[in-house]
């Protein structure tokens, strides 16, 4: 009986932890864990280790892409990033957080 209960509790713990490990950008946006910044990068609004790891990964990939586009178009990286931010923010799902040009956080 004790073994059965322990097994059940372990299974429940795995089911609860698994979604946190599988956190993606869409999920993080929809639950207000991250927000889109006006500079083209994401910020952790709820800085748990999982969220911070996601933010670091997303921002590193974006930086690489912005650098590639920058080189291709002959524009500074920060200009490319800010233009991307405008496009990303206009396409956010309702309820997602974003940083306004004045620096304040808003909801879509």
N, C-alpha and C positions, 0 to 999 in steps of 0.2 A: 504494500500500500504506500509506504513512504517513498519507495523507488518510483512508483507510478506518479505520485504527486511531484516529486523532484523533476521527473522527465517533463511533465506537463508545464511546470513553472519555467524550465529551461526553454521549452518550445515557445512559450508566450514571450519570454525575454528576447529571443531571436526575432520573432515577428515584430516586436516593438522597435528593436534596434535597426533592423534591416532598412526600413524606409529612411532613417537618418543617414545611413551610409550611402544610400543611393540618391542623395540630394542632387538635383540638377538646377540649372539656372531658372527654368520656367517655374518649377516648384518653389524655389527660393523667392522669386519675384512675387508669386501669387500669395505667399504667406508672409510677405513683408519682412523677410529675413535679409534681403538685399534690396538696394535701390540703384537706379541708373543715375550716374553723375553727369553733370553738364559737360565734363571734359572727355566723355567717351568711354569711361571705365565704370565698374560697379563698386559699390561700397557695402560693407557689412553693417546692416542696421541692428542686427542682433548678433554680436560677435562671439559666437560659439566656435570651438575649434573646427568643426565641420564646415561652418559657414565661411570662416576665414580661409580655409583650404580651398573651398570653391571659388571665392573671390580672387585669391592668388592665381589659381589656374585660369580662370576666365580672363583676368587682366593680362596675364602673360601671353595668352593666345591672341588677345586683341592687340596688344602692343606689337607683336610680330606681324599681324595682318596690316596694321596701320603703317608700319615701317615699309612693308612691301608695296602698299599702295602709294605711299609717299615717294618712294623711289621711282615708281612707274609714272606717276603724274607730275613729279617735280614740285611737290608742295611739302611744306614742313609737316612733320608727324603730328604736331599739336593741332594744326589746321585740319588735317584729315580726321583726327580723333573727334574734334568738335563737330565737324560735319556729320560724322557717323552718329554722334550722340543725338543730334537733332532727328535723324531718321529713326533711330532706335526708340526714342521717347515718343514720337508720334505713333509708333506701331505697338506700344505697350497695351496689354490687356487692362480692362477696367479694374481698379483697385491696386494696381502696381504703383510703387513709389518711385519718384524721380526728383532730381534736384533742379530747381528753377535757376534761372540765370542770376538771381539775387542770392543764391546759395541755400535757400530754404527748401525743405523737403515737402513735396506735394504728392497727392494721390491722383492717378489718372481717372 
